[in-house]
């Protein structure tokens, strides 16, 4: 149940995230353990295999004939044969024909699967790979063994020392937790001159294991001799190994299976973390692009709002300056001695029309962006639009000076003289005029004003002051509305920008994938924890 759950979890994760299937998973789905033979050429692998499978001594070619180049896999089968393009073909009857067949397979193929009715194969399938220490391009066979093996038989001649490459491979096997059995081959060869005899060989090998195999996780080791096996000598070690495999293979398989599950889980977690890192990098790039796009949008909109505000203010300044001059011109139509031959009723009607049109045009310009206040026309008294011949500049300047003379203190006068301050004669000064018609009558002779026109000029001045107040009131209200609209537009742009940033996060196509990966990693970590209990 646990095994099925774990395998289904691994397959689901691979499918959900479109990952490459780990070779380890395929090895988890089989019921029969796979025992791999590992050793360099001439280490006695093929001779051992002939003996273990009860072949004739040289039925499989031996390393003395030719180096194994093919991964031979042996499974149990009542019908013996080898697979060629998926078809099981019977083996030749004669030994010579079989040797010739294996020779051709070794030369032309990269792997070969056989079925044999040998008793040991009921216990475990056997895989004989080429000498991984003899060819530079044998990493593929090494990786195959490390990923697929449930048990590894390592072959080392009794009188040979471990090479550095062999030791590194054995360390990899131990680290991965694959049950390791060391077979010390050629146990019939001795070195009496070195004190190594049949009798002392066991002690020699025991010392060799402690010295050369120190720190390696060895499950079992055995001295074997294929020559002794074929000579019928006992003990030869092969029968003892055969019995050991039959008794322990299930235990080895369970240990290996659990280790493989953990390795598969860790490999998948590693792959998922790599995938997540790549997605997060892509996400960061997308976020940068989205942020840049949103920032460009915001900058563009802010510039549009700023430009509109500047344009509005320029428009207001221009239009109101024009309108003030226009109002003054209509009231004082004979400035500089230019007499307008138009009766006062026509001028009054024309003034009313221009006043109404001005505010209407302002309203059209701003459309619905702001609310334009209603500005009413001051009361028009009889005589305001009478045609009279006056020097408006002279009157304005004189009246301003009289007004300032009344309000300035002695200190202010002194300060103005020192700083060269000029008398203010702009149109706003008209609002400061505090004059009565009686005062204007008394001053008429000083400014050369026709006494007959005193009342009319007084009406004009008072009416203009009222118009000016209305205009300033309207302009101020509109400017305040424009500024308020400007602030609201800026805030609107900022809010829209923040909304777009949030939408970019919500629309991020990577978010759901990262969440999915994190969920799978949690499930895998939980599975790994259960296996470690």
C-alpha positions in Angstrom: 0.0 0.0 0.0 2.8 2.4 1.0 4.8 1.5 -2.1 1.8 2.0 -4.4 1.0 5.3 -2.8 4.5 6.6 -3.1 4.8 5.5 -6.8 1.5 7.0 -7.6 2.5 10.3 -5.9 5.8 10.4 -7.9 4.0 9.7 -11.2 1.3 12.3 -10.4 4.0 15.0 -9.7 5.8 14.1 -12.9 2.6 14.3 -14.9 1.3 17.5 -13.2 4.6 19.4 -13.8 5.6 17.7 -17.1 8.9 16.5 -15.7 11.2 14.0 -17.3 10.5 10.6 -15.8 13.3 9.4 -13.5 14.8 6.1 -14.5 14.6 5.1 -10.8 10.8 5.1 -11.0 10.8 2.4 -13.6 12.9 0.2 -11.4 10.4 0.7 -8.5 7.6 -0.7 -10.6 9.1 -4.1 -11.0 8.7 -7.0 -8.6 11.9 -8.9 -9.3 15.2 -7.4 -7.9 18.0 -6.6 -10.3 21.5 -7.6 -9.3 24.3 -5.8 -11.2 27.8 -7.2 -11.8 30.4 -4.5 -11.6 34.2 -4.7 -12.2 36.9 -3.9 -14.6 37.9 -6.2 -17.4 39.6 -9.5 -16.4 38.2 -9.2 -12.9 36.4 -12.5 -13.3 32.8 -11.3 -13.9 32.0 -13.4 -16.9 33.7 -16.5 -15.6 31.6 -16.1 -12.4 28.4 -15.6 -14.5 29.1 -18.9 -16.4 29.4 -20.7 -13.1 26.5 -19.0 -11.4 24.2 -19.8 -14.3 25.6 -23.3 -14.6 26.8 -22.7 -18.1 29.7 -24.6 -19.5 33.0 -22.9 -18.5 33.4 -20.8 -21.7 29.8 -20.8 -22.9 29.6 -17.1 -22.4 32.8 -15.6 -23.8 35.2 -14.7 -21.1 37.2 -11.5 -20.5 40.3 -13.3 -21.8 38.6 -13.6 -25.2 37.0 -10.1 -25.6 35.9 -7.3 -23.3 32.2 -7.1 -22.7 30.7 -4.1 -24.6 27.1 -4.9 -24.1 24.8 -4.8 -21.0 23.5 -8.4 -20.8 20.3 -8.7 -18.7 19.2 -12.2 -17.6 15.6 -12.9 -16.5 14.0 -16.2 -15.6 11.9 -17.9 -18.3 10.7 -21.4 -18.9 11.3 -20.8 -22.6 15.0 -19.8 -23.1 16.0 -17.3 -25.7 17.1 -13.7 -26.4 15.1 -10.7 -27.6 15.8 -9.3 -31.0 13.6 -6.2 -31.9 11.0 -7.3 -29.3 10.8 -11.0 -30.5 12.1 -13.8 -28.3 14.4 -16.0 -30.4 15.6 -19.4 -29.2 19.2 -19.9 -28.3 21.3 -22.2 -30.5 21.8 -25.7 -29.2 25.5 -25.9 -29.5 27.9 -24.1 -27.3 30.0 -22.9 -30.2 26.9 -21.4 -31.9 25.9 -19.6 -28.7 29.4 -18.2 -28.2 29.3 -17.0 -31.8 25.9 -15.4 -31.2 27.1 -13.6 -28.0 30.1 -12.4 -29.9 28.0 -10.9 -32.7 25.6 -9.3 -30.1 28.6 -7.8 -28.2 29.9 -6.3 -31.4 26.7 -4.9 -32.8 24.3 -4.0 -30.0 24.4 -1.9 -26.8 22.2 -4.2 -24.7 20.7 -7.7 -24.9 18.0 -9.3 -22.8 17.9 -13.1 -22.3 15.5 -15.5 -20.6 16.9 -18.6 -19.0 15.4 -21.3 -16.9 18.1 -21.0 -14.2 17.1 -21.3 -10.6 19.0 -18.3 -9.4 17.1 -16.1 -11.8 13.9 -16.9 -10.0 15.4 -15.0 -7.1 16.9 -12.1 -9.0 17.5 -10.9 -12.5 21.2 -10.4 -13.3 22.7 -7.5 -15.3 26.3 -7.8 -16.6 27.5 -4.4 -17.7 30.8 -3.6 -19.6 33.8 -2.8 -17.5 33.0 0.7 -16.4 36.6 1.3 -15.4 38.0 0.4 -18.9 36.3 2.9 -21.3 36.0 6.6 -21.1 32.5 6.6 -22.5 31.0 4.1 -20.0 29.3 6.8 -17.8 26.0 5.7 -19.3 26.5 2.1 -18.0 27.6 3.5 -14.6 24.5 5.7 -14.4 22.3 2.8 -15.4 23.7 0.7 -12.6 23.4 3.4 -10.0 19.8 4.1 -10.9 18.5 0.6 -11.6 20.5 -1.8 -9.3 18.9 -3.3 -6.2 22.1 -5.2 -5.3 25.6 -4.7 -6.8 28.2 -7.4 -6.9 31.6 -5.8 -7.1 34.4 -7.9 -8.5 38.0 -7.5 -7.3 40.7 -10.1 -7.8 42.1 -11.3 -4.5 45.6 -10.2 -5.3 44.7 -6.8 -6.9 44.5 -3.5 -5.1 41.7 -1.1 -5.5 42.2 1.7 -8.0 41.2 5.3 -7.2 38.4 5.1 -9.8 37.1 1.9 -8.3 37.1 3.4 -4.8 35.2 6.5 -6.0 32.5 4.3 -7.6 32.2 2.2 -4.4 31.8 5.4 -2.4 29.0 6.5 -4.7 27.3 3.1 -4.3 27.6 3.3 -0.5 26.3 6.9 -0.4 23.2 5.9 -2.4 22.5 3.0 0.0 22.6 0.3 -2.6 23.4 -3.1 -1.0 27.0 -3.9 -1.9 28.5 -7.4 -2.1 32.2 -7.6 -2.8 33.4 -10.8 -4.5 37.1 -11.4 -4.3 37.7 -13.4 -7.4 40.4 -15.9 -8.5 40.6 -17.3 -5.0 42.7 -20.2 -6.4 45.6 -18.0 -7.3 48.2 -17.6 -4.5 51.5 -15.9 -3.8 53.5 -18.2 -1.5 56.5 -16.0 -1.8 54.4 -13.2 -0.3 53.0 -15.5 2.3 49.6 -15.7 0.6 48.4 -19.3 0.5 45.1 -21.0 0.3 45.1 -21.3 4.1 46.0 -17.6 4.8 43.9 -16.1 2.0 40.9 -15.6 4.2 43.0 -13.6 6.7 44.6 -11.7 3.9 41.2 -10.7 2.5 39.9 -9.8 5.9 42.8 -7.4 6.3 42.3 -6.1 2.8 38.7 -5.3 3.5 39.7 -3.3 6.6 42.4 -1.4 4.9 41.2 -0.8 1.3 37.4 -0.9 1.8 37.4 1.1 5.0 34.4 3.4 5.4 32.4 1.6 2.7 29.0 0.1 3.5 29.6 -3.5 2.5 26.7 -5.9 3.1 28.6 -9.1 2.5 31.9 -10.3 0.9 33.0 -13.7 -0.4 36.1 -15.3 -1.8 35.2 -17.1 -5.0 37.0 -19.2 -7.7 35.3 -20.1 -11.0 38.1 -22.5 -11.8 37.5 -24.3 -8.5 33.8 -24.4 -9.3 34.4 -26.1 -12.6 36.9 -28.5 -11.1 34.3 -29.5 -8.6 36.4 -28.2 -5.7 34.6 -27.1 -2.6 34.5 -24.6 -1.1 34.6 -22.4 -4.2 32.5 -19.6 -2.8 30.0 -19.5 -5.6 27.6 -22.0 -4.0 27.8 -20.0 -0.8 27.1 -16.8 -2.6 24.2 -18.4 -4.3 22.7 -19.4 -1.0 23.3 -16.0 0.5 21.5 -14.3 -2.4 18.5 -16.6 -2.0 18.3 -15.9 1.7 19.0 -12.2 1.7 17.7 -10.9 -1.6 14.3 -9.9 -0.3 15.9 -7.9 2.5 18.3 -6.2 0.1 15.4 -5.4 -2.3 13.4 -3.8 0.5 16.4 -1.7 1.6 17.2 -0.7 -2.0 13.5 0.0 -2.8 13.2 2.4 0.2 16.5 4.2 -0.7 15.3 4.5 -4.3 12.0 5.9 -3.2 13.8 8.5 -1.1 16.2 9.3 -4.0 13.3 9.7 -6.4 11.6 12.0 -4.0 14.7 14.1 -3.5 15.4 14.2 -7.2 11.9 15.4 -7.9 12.1 18.0 -5.1 15.4 19.2 -6.7 13.8 19.3 -10.1 10.8 21.2 -8.8 13.0 23.7 -6.9 15.0 24.3 -10.2 11.7 24.8 -12.0 10.4 27.2 -9.4 13.7 29.1 -9.5 13.4 29.5 -13.2 9.7 30.5 -13.0 10.5 33.0 -10.3 13.2 34.4 -12.5 10.8 34.6 -15.4 8.2 36.0 -13.0 10.7 38.7 -11.8 11.3 39.6 -15.4 7.6 39.7 -16.1 7.0 41.8 -13.0 9.8 44.2 -14.1 8.2 44.5 -17.5 4.7 45.0 -16.0 6.1 47.5 -13.6 7.9 49.4 -16.3 4.8 49.4 -18.5 2.6 50.6 -15.6 5.2 53.2 -14.7 5.4 54.4 -18.3 1.6 54.6 -18.3 1.6 56.5 -15.0 4.3 59.0 -16.2 2.3 59.5 -19.5 -0.9 60.2 -17.7 0.7 62.5 -15.2 2.2 64.5 -18.0 -1.2 64.6 -19.6 -2.7 65.9 -16.4 0.1 68.4 -15.9 -0.2 69.7 -19.4 -4.0 70.0 -19.1 -3.5 72.0 -15.9 -1.0 74.3 -17.5 -3.2 74.7 -20.6 -6.2 75.5 -18.4 -4.4 78.1 -16.5 -3.0 79.7 -19.6 -6.4 79.6 -21.2 -8.0 81.3 -18.1 -5.3 84.0 -17.9 -5.6 84.8 -21.6 -9.4 84.7 -21.7 -9.9 86.8 -18.6 -7.4 89.4 -19.6 -9.1 89.7 -22.9 -12.5 89.9 -21.3 -11.5 92.5 -18.8 -10.1 94.7 -21.6 -13.2 94.0 -23.6 -15.5 95.1 -20.7 -13.5 98.2 -20.2 -13.5 99.0 -23.9 -17.3 98.6 -24.1 -17.8 100.9 -21.1 -15.2 103.5 -22.1 -15.5 103.4 -25.9 -13.9 106.8 -26.6 -10.5 106.1 -25.1 -7.7 108.0 -27.0 -10.4 110.2 -28.6 -11.9 107.4 -30.7 -15.6 108.0 -30.7 -17.8 105.0 -31.4 -20.9 106.0 -33.3 -23.3 103.6 -31.6 -26.2 104.4 -29.3 -26.1 103.3 -25.7 -29.0 100.9 -26.0 -27.1 98.9 -28.7 -24.0 99.0 -26.6 -25.9 97.7 -23.6 -27.4 94.8 -25.6 -24.0 94.0 -27.1 -22.4 94.0 -23.6 -25.1 91.7 -22.2 -24.5 89.3 -25.1 -20.8 89.3 -24.8 -21.0 88.8 -21.0 -23.3 85.8 -21.5 -21.2 84.4 -24.3 -18.0 84.7 -22.4 -19.1 82.5 -19.5 -20.8 80.1 -21.9 -17.6 79.7 -23.9 -15.6 79.1 -20.7 -18.2 76.4 -19.9 -17.8 74.8 -23.3 -14.0 74.8 -23.0 -14.0 72.9 -19.7 -16.8 70.7 -20.9 -17.8 68.7 -17.8 -14.4 68.6 -16.2 -15.3 71.3 -13.7 -18.4 73.2 -12.6 -18.6 76.8 -13.8 -20.3 79.1 -11.3 -23.2 81.3 -12.4 -21.9 84.9 -12.7 -24.7 87.4 -13.0 -24.4 90.8 -14.6 -24.3 93.7 -12.2 -27.3 96.1 -12.3 -27.0 98.3 -15.4 -28.1 101.8 -14.5 -29.2 104.4 -17.0 -26.3 106.2 -18.5 -23.7 103.6 -18.0 -23.3 103.0 -21.8 -23.6 106.7 -22.8 -20.9 107.9 -25.3 -18.7 110.5 -23.7 -15.3 112.0 -24.7 -12.8 111.3 -21.9 -9.2 110.6 -21.3 -9.5 107.4 -19.3 -5.8 107.0 -18.5 -5.6 110.5 -17.1 -8.7 109.9 -14.9 -7.4 106.6 -13.7 -4.0 107.9 -12.8 -5.4 110.9 -11.0 -7.9 109.0 -9.0 -5.3 106.4 -7.9 -2.9 109.0 -6.7 -5.7 110.7 -4.7 -6.7 107.3 -3.2 -3.1 106.4 -2.2 -2.6 109.8 -0.7 -5.4 109.2 1.7 -4.2 105.7 2.8 -0.4 105.8 2.8 1.4 106.7 6.0 4.4 109.1 6.0 6.7 106.1 6.5 5.2 104.3 3.4 5.7 107.4 1.3 9.3 107.7 2.4 9.9 104.0 1.7 8.4 104.3 -1.8 10.6 107.3 -2.6 13.7 105.4 -1.5 12.9 102.3 -3.4 11.5 104.0 -6.4 8.1 102.3 -6.1 5.8 103.3 -9.0 2.1 104.1 -8.7 0.0 101.0 -9.4 -2.2 101.8 -12.4 -3.3 98.3 -13.3 -6.9 97.4 -13.7 -7.1 95.9 -10.2 -6.4 99.4 -8.8 -9.9 100.4 -9.8 -11.2 98.1 -7.1 -9.4 100.3 -4.6 -11.1 103.5 -5.6 -13.2 104.8 -2.8 -14.8 107.8 -4.3 -18.1 109.6 -4.2 -19.7 111.6 -7.0 -19.3 114.8 -4.9 -15.6 114.2 -4.7 -15.4 113.6 -8.5 -17.3 116.9 -9.1 -14.9 118.8 -6.9 -11.9 117.3 -8.7 -13.4 117.7 -12.2 -11.6 121.0 -12.9 -8.2 119.5 -11.8 -8.4 116.7 -14.3 -10.1 118.5 -17.1 -13.3 116.6 -16.8 -16.4 118.1 -18.4 -18.7 118.7 -15.4 -21.6 117.5 -17.6 -20.0 114.0 -17.8 -19.1 113.7 -14.1 -22.3 111.6 -13.3 -21.8 109.4 -16.3 -18.1 108.7 -15.6 -19.0 108.0 -12.0 -21.7 105.4 -13.1 -19.2 103.8 -15.5 -16.5 103.6 -12.8 -18.9 102.1 -10.3 -20.3 99.6 -12.9 -16.9 98.6 -14.0 -15.9 98.0 -10.3 -18.9 95.7 -9.9 -18.1 93.9 -13.2 -14.5 93.5 -12.1 -15.6 92.0 -8.8 -17.8 89.5 -10.6 -15.1 88.6 -13.0 -12.5 88.2 -10.2 -15.0 86.1 -8.3 -15.7 83.9 -11.3 -12.0 83.6 -12.2 -11.1 82.7 -8.6 -13.9 80.1 -8.4 -12.8 78.6 -11.7 -9.1 78.5 -10.8 -10.0 76.8 -7.5 -12.1 74.3 -9.4 -9.3 73.8 -11.9 -6.8 73.2 -9.1 -9.2 70.8 -7.4 -9.7 69.0 -10.6 -6.0 68.8 -11.1 -5.4 67.3 -7.6 -8.3 64.8 -8.2 -6.8 63.9 -11.6 -3.4 63.2 -10.0 -5.0 61.1 -7.3 -7.1 59.3 -9.9 -3.9 58.5 -11.9 -2.2 57.2 -8.8 -5.2 55.0 -7.8 -5.4 53.6 -11.3 -1.7 52.9 -11.3 -2.0 51.0 -8.0 -5.0 49.1 -9.4 -3.0 48.2 -12.5 -0.2 47.0 -10.3 -2.6 44.8 -8.3 -4.2 43.5 -11.5 -0.7 42.7 -12.9 0.0 40.6 -9.8 -3.4 38.9 -10.0 -3.0 38.2 -13.7 0.5 36.8 -13.2 0.5 33.4 -15.0 3.3 32.1 -12.8 1.5 32.6 -9.5 -0.7 29.5 -9.8 2.2 27.4 -11.1 4.4 28.3 -8.2 1.6 27.5 -5.7 1.2 24.2 -7.5 4.9 23.4 -7.2 5.0 24.4 -3.6 2.0 22.0 -2.9 3.9 19.2 -4.7 7.0 19.9 -2.7 5.1 19.7 0.6 3.6 16.3 -0.4 7.0 15.0 -1.4 8.7 16.2 1.8 5.9 14.6 3.8 6.5 11.3 1.9 10.2 11.5 2.5 9.6 12.1 6.2 7.4 9.0 6.4 10.1 6.9 4.7 12.7 8.2 7.2 10.6 7.2 10.2 
